[in-house]
Amino acid sequence: MCGIYGYVGSNNPVKKAIEGLKKLEYRGYDSAGIAGVKDGKILSCKEVGKVSRLEEEIEKSHLSLDVAISHTRWATHGEPSQINAHPHFDDKKSLAVVHNGIIENYQGLKDELKKKGVEFLSDTDTEVVAHLISHFYKGDLVQAVKETVQLLKGAFALAIVHKDHPDSIVAVAHESPMVIGIGNEEAFIASDPNSFAPHTRKVVFLSNSEIALVKKDKLEVFSSDMERLEKKQEELKVGVYDSSKGQFEHYTLKEIFEQPQTIRNALSGKINEELGTAVFTGLQQELPRLGSVSRILILACGTSWHAGYVASYLFEEFSRIPVQVEISSEFRYKNPILNENALVIAISQSGETADTLAAVRELKAKGAKVLALCNVQGSSLARESDYTIFLNAGPEVGVCSTKAFTSQLTILSLLALLLARMRHLSRDEGVRFLNHLNKLPDLVKSILEEREIIRGIAKKYSSFDNFFFLGRQYMYPTALEGALKLKEISYINANGYPAGEMKHGPIALINPDCPTVALTTNKKTYAKMLSNIMEVKARKGPVIAIASKDEKDVDRIADDVIFIPETIDSLSPILATIATQLLAYYIAYERGESIDQPRNLAKSVTVE
């Protein structure tokens, strides 16, 4: 989950590296560092905390480099500290290494090096790499890296500079993202191509332990066996995006308020109102196969898994296809049973989620075809899947996902409609569903206009340290997502639960100091939800209800109600989610938490 950024060229490498690193800080912000070559020496600067701290120290020291690699860290091995911050060095400080991923066999390698007299300074797995490269180095840096990589197990991306090679960066990628940007007499390496997109759109992606020798005017790529490769140069497609917060205090709030537009983006070009169906241009050749799909398998993690869970209700209700929704980190250890009529859908905002990628690779090895939902062009998931539907939501800067989730739900709703229309759903029913979908952006906007009401409720409950989120049917996974948002940015112990299961144990936790957020917008389950609210109230538990404006009686039972516009049950998760996002945001705001960069989290989970 760490971010790597490197620059080789004559345009102030230190400044370029810090500029790029700031755009990668969503990948981790426990510590940051930079290293490079100057006058035949390795020079460096490392700091605990965010990139801004590193930048301050660099300005004080007037650090100057001819080539630079930099790193922003999400700690895996070793606590956040200056010693554990990257880059890491060999004992002669002849080279520097930055690393994203995990070296699974580092302890054995470390023990062997210790027997040879090597002294280690840090608790990281990465320092092993620096000492191994130094051990193998005989003047050819690429060869030394190759011999090192052959010993490593795990998923990793590496960038290395050496004092004897002041014009070069060596980059490696194995099941962890690394992309090279090719500019005019300059070159970039990074974990995410968007970090250097303002400077160049010409990119080369590395994978499968490929090793690149990167110079400002030359790129050579080798296989792990040192066979020279002719890598395809691609053109990065990046939309125009306002990277400022604008009128908003946090990126998270800005991204919540972007959702009327991002939902429109997700719908754009995918609707055929005349036929009452959805259109996905990249799937046209697959339509005959989609018509015979007998089972759907959805793979995802975190918020994306919640989107997949909501979609499972959609696919089964509308398309009449059985659905299996799996958390990728658990599924990857199964021995999956697949048939040729199964449709695999992998969902990841970043397209770099390590567990989802591992599950996808396992399925593809068994012959499955994979449809990806992703927000990042050029990501590993987009490149490795057979088909990709992009969310077109624009970059999410806030670590907790907001607009990507509702875009995922919008795309999945369209996909469910397409599969339903290919089976039993009539044109008129399809048209009615599209009419409801088309209304969503305006309905979302109307909820956002009630922000001050939600803010007032958030202030009232901001001092509580335990919450339940309850829902039934579509509202159950929506409750899971609402609880996750509150956990992520408020550090509150919030649990999403199926409302009917509360009486099978968890209701024991209900008390006056544990509010319950009850999601009541499913018409099918409304009466049952009222009963569940009464059960909570009978035990003196405060209740915040999220209810449709046409619902009766709930305001007489709940302590507070957030009313949202009415829609059909299958689309109500999108509207209810907007309310839970605002509730979580304002509770976190009242508690004074770091909303855009919550502790211990990173945006892109690239380690297992």
C-alpha positions, 0 to 999 in steps of 0.5 A, spaced: 500 500 500 506 504 499 507 509 494 513 509 490 515 515 485 522 516 482 525 521 477 531 521 472 532 527 468 535 535 469 528 538 471 530 538 479 529 531 481 528 532 488 522 537 487 519 532 482 519 527 486 516 530 492 510 533 487 509 526 485 509 523 492 504 528 494 499 525 489 501 518 492 500 519 499 493 516 499 497 509 499 500 511 506 502 516 510 506 513 516 512 516 514 516 518 507 523 519 504 527 520 498 534 518 496 538 519 490 545 520 487 549 526 488 557 527 486 558 519 487 554 519 494 547 516 496 544 522 499 537 521 503 532 524 507 527 520 511 521 523 516 515 520 520 509 522 518 506 525 512 510 528 506 509 535 508 514 533 514 519 530 509 518 537 504 520 541 510 526 537 512 528 537 505 527 545 504 532 546 511 537 541 508 537 544 501 537 537 498 540 536 491 540 530 487 541 528 480 536 522 480 531 521 485 527 515 488 521 517 493 516 513 498 510 514 502 509 508 507 503 504 510 507 500 515 507 492 514 513 490 517 516 495 523 512 501 526 512 507 523 519 510 525 525 514 521 529 508 521 523 503 518 522 509 513 524 508 506 529 508 502 533 503 505 540 502 504 546 497 504 551 497 510 556 501 505 550 506 503 552 505 496 545 504 494 538 505 496 531 501 495 524 503 496 519 498 496 511 496 495 509 490 497 511 484 502 517 479 502 514 473 505 521 470 506 525 475 508 526 472 515 530 466 512 534 471 507 535 476 513 538 470 518 542 468 512 545 475 511 546 475 518 551 469 518 555 473 513 556 479 518 551 483 515 548 488 520 541 490 520 538 497 522 530 496 521 525 492 522 523 492 515 522 486 510 525 491 505 532 492 508 534 485 506 533 487 499 538 492 499 543 488 502 542 482 497 543 487 491 549 489 495 552 482 496 551 480 488 553 487 485 559 486 481 559 493 477 552 491 473 546 493 477 541 490 473 544 483 474 545 484 481 537 486 482 536 480 477 539 475 482 536 478 488 529 478 485 530 470 484 530 469 491 524 473 493 517 470 495 511 475 495 508 481 491 513 487 490 515 493 486 522 496 487 526 502 485 533 502 486 539 507 485 546 506 486 552 511 487 556 508 481 550 509 476 548 517 477 543 517 471 539 511 472 533 507 476 532 500 476 525 498 477 522 491 478 515 489 479 512 482 481 504 482 482 505 489 485 504 495 480 509 499 477 509 504 471 514 507 467 512 514 464 516 516 458 517 524 457 522 528 453 529 527 456 526 525 462 523 519 465 518 517 471 517 511 475 511 510 480 506 506 483 500 510 480 501 513 473 496 519 475 502 521 479 506 523 473 500 524 468 501 532 468 508 531 465 507 525 460 501 520 458 506 515 455 507 509 459 510 502 460 507 497 465 511 492 468 509 485 471 512 478 472 518 480 475 520 484 469 526 489 471 527 496 467 533 500 467 530 507 466 534 513 464 532 520 461 533 518 454 533 510 454 528 504 457 531 497 457 526 492 460 528 485 461 525 478 464 527 475 470 531 471 466 535 477 463 531 476 456 531 483 453 523 485 452 520 489 447 514 492 451 508 496 448 508 503 450 501 505 451 497 512 451 494 514 458 487 516 458 486 521 464 480 525 464 480 533 467 480 533 474 479 538 479 485 536 484 483 542 489 478 541 495 474 547 492 469 550 497 469 544 501 474 543 508 475 536 506 476 532 500 471 526 503 466 532 503 467 534 496 467 527 493 460 526 497 457 532 493 460 530 487 455 524 487 450 527 482 455 528 477 459 521 478 452 517 478 450 521 471 457 519 469 456 512 470 449 512 466 452 516 461 452 512 454 449 505 457 442 506 456 437 504 451 431 507 453 427 505 447 429 498 448 428 499 456 435 496 457 443 497 458 448 498 453 456 496 454 460 497 448 465 493 450 461 487 452 457 487 445 461 480 443 460 477 449 452 478 449 451 471 447 455 468 452 451 473 457 445 470 455 447 463 457 450 465 464 447 460 469 451 463 475 455 469 478 461 470 482 462 476 485 469 478 488 471 484 492 474 487 498 471 492 503 466 497 500 467 494 493 464 487 497 458 491 500 457 493 493 457 486 490 453 484 496 447 489 494 448 487 487 447 480 489 440 482 491 439 485 484 441 480 480 437 474 483 431 479 484 431 482 476 435 477 472 433 470 476 441 468 476 444 465 483 449 469 485 455 468 490 459 474 493 466 472 496 471 476 500 477 476 496 482 475 501 478 468 503 476 466 496 483 466 494 484 460 499 478 456 496 478 451 491 473 454 487 468 450 483 466 453 476 462 451 470 463 454 463 456 458 464 459 462 470 460 470 470 466 472 474 465 480 476 471 483 480 470 489 483 476 494 485 476 502 486 483 502 485 484 496 481 490 494 485 487 490 491 492 485 492 487 479 494 482 481 489 488 480 484 490 474 487 483 471 486 482 473 479 489 470 477 487 463 481 480 463 477 483 465 470 488 459 471 482 455 471 480 458 465 474 463 467 473 469 464 473 475 468 469 482 468 472 487 472 469 494 475 474 499 476 475 506 477 483 506 474 485 506 467 491 502 466 490 498 473 493 491 474 485 489 474 483 492 468 489 489 464 489 482 467 481 482 466 478 480 460 473 485 460 473 492 464 467 497 465 470 503 468 466 507 473 468 514 470 468 517 477 474 521 477 480 520 482 478 519 490 483 523 494 479 521 501 481 514 503 474 512 505 470 510 498 464 514 497 463 516 490 466 510 487 461 506 491 455 509 488 458 509 481 459 501 482 452 500 485 449 504 478 453 500 474 451 493 477 444 496 477 445 497 469 448 490 468 443 486 472 438 490 468 441 487 461 441 480 464 434 481 466 432 483 459 436 478 456 431 473 459 424 474 462 424 482 463 419 486 459 421 492 455 416 496 459 419 493 466 426 495 463 423 502 461 420 503 468 427 501 471 431 506 467 426 512 469 428 510 476 435 510 475 435 517 471 432 520 477 437 518 482 442 524 480 437 529 482 434 525 488 441 525 491 442 532 490 436 533 494 439 529 500 445 533 499 441 539 500 439 537 507 446 537 509 445 541 515 439 537 518 444 531 518 449 535 521 445 537 527 443 529 528 451 528 527 452 533 533 447 530 537 450 523 537 458 525 536 460 523 543 457 516 543 463 510 542 458 504 539 453 504 534 449 499 530 447 499 523 441 495 522 437 493 515 433 488 512 434 485 504 437 491 500 438 495 507 443 489 510 449 490 506 447 498 506 448 498 513 454 494 513 457 500 508 454 505 513 457 502 519 464 501 515 464 509 513 463 511 521 469 506 523 473 508 518 473 516 519 470 517 526 474 511 529 467 509 533 466 501 534 460 501 529 457 494 527 452 493 521 447 487 522 441 484 519 435 487 523 432 480 524 438 477 527 439 482 533 435 478 537 439 472 536 445 475 541 447 482 539 441 485 542 444 484 549 449 490 547 443 495 546 443 500 552 442 508 552 449 509 550 449 505 544 445 508 538 442 504 532 441 507 525 435 503 522 435 503 515 427 503 513 427 504 506 425 498 503 418 497 502 418 490 503 421 490 509 418 496 512 413 493 517 418 488 520 424 494 521 419 498 525 418 492 530 426 491 530 426 499 532 421 497 537 425 492 540 431 497 540 427 502 544 424 497 549 431 496 551 432 504 552 437 504 545 437 511 542 434 510 534 436 514 528 432 512 522 433 513 515 427 513 512 423 515 505 419 521 506 412 517 504 413 512 510 409 513 516 409 512 523 417 511 524 418 518 526 413 517 532 418 511 534 425 513 532 428 519 536 431 522 530 429 521 523 433 523 516 428 523 511 430 521 504 426 521 497 422 515 495 425 510 490 424 503 488 427 498 493 433 496 489 435 503 488 434 505 495 441 503 497 444 509 493 440 514 497 440 511 504 448 511 503 448 518 501 445 519 508 450 515 512 456 518 508 454 525 511 452 522 518 459 519 518 462 525 515 459 530 520 460 525 526 468 525 525 468 532 524 465 534 530 470 529 534 476 532 530 478 526 526 483 526 520 477 525 515 481 525 509 487 520 511 484 516 517 489 513 522 492 506 520 488 506 513 491 507 506 486 508 499 489 502 495 490 495 499 496 492 495 499 488 500 495 481 503 
